[in-house]
């Protein structure tokens, strides 16, 4: 009979992919890196030309390429799952202040949580996708409550 610790570890551990599965996950991570980079430069480039660039958006734009290069470096070294977790976690970490400082619950960047949830499910499996989706919903509830209390800067 399994003990509680091994049950919890089996629920939240992501097995290292082998063979065809490894190639498939690598392709998905490369596609997500490409899509995030292109969308970042299109969205933030548009804001640069219209003069609507905020400081948080500028920080995100400047740090976008080094983060994507780190992900590709991890892939090159063979750390497939670590590269996927890095890409997803950094995207979520950068997205949260971007949403907070660009309008809170009225921010157009909120829809990116859906994209990151889909990428999480495609790269790390459905369990990780569901966990990230639940975390995103809770985080959006916190952002909404912060906005209703008037603690966000005016957008």
Residue pairs with C-beta under 8 A, 6 or more apart in sequence:
2 10
11 127
12 127
14 81
14 85
14 124
14 125
14 128
16 80
16 81
17 24
17 25
17 80
17 81
22 80
25 80
25 81
25 84
25 123
26 75
26 80
28 119
28 122
28 123
29 71
29 75
29 80
29 83
29 84
29 87
29 123
30 72
30 75
32 87
32 119
32 122
32 123
33 68
33 71
33 72
33 87
36 64
36 68
36 87
36 91
37 64
37 65
37 68
40 60
40 61
40 64
41 61
41 64
44 53
44 57
44 58
44 60
44 61
45 61
47 53
47 54
47 57
48 61
54 101
54 102
55 101
56 97
56 98
56 101
56 102
57 98
57 102
60 94
60 98
63 94
67 90
67 94
70 86
71 83
71 86
71 87
71 90
72 83
74 82
74 83
74 86
75 83
81 124
84 123
84 124
85 124
87 119
87 123
88 116
88 119
88 120
88 123
88 124
88 132
91 112
91 116
91 119
92 113
92 116
92 132
92 136
95 109
95 112
95 113
95 116
96 139
96 143
98 107
98 109
99 107
99 109
99 110
99 143
100 107
100 143
100 146
100 152
101 152
101 153
101 155
102 108
102 109
102 155
103 152
103 155
104 143
104 144
104 146
104 147
104 152
104 155
105 140
105 143
105 144
105 147
106 147
106 155
107 155
110 140
113 136
113 139
113 140
114 136
116 132
116 136
117 129
117 132
117 133
117 136
118 129
120 128
120 129
120 132
120 133
121 128
121 129
121 130
121 132
122 129
146 152
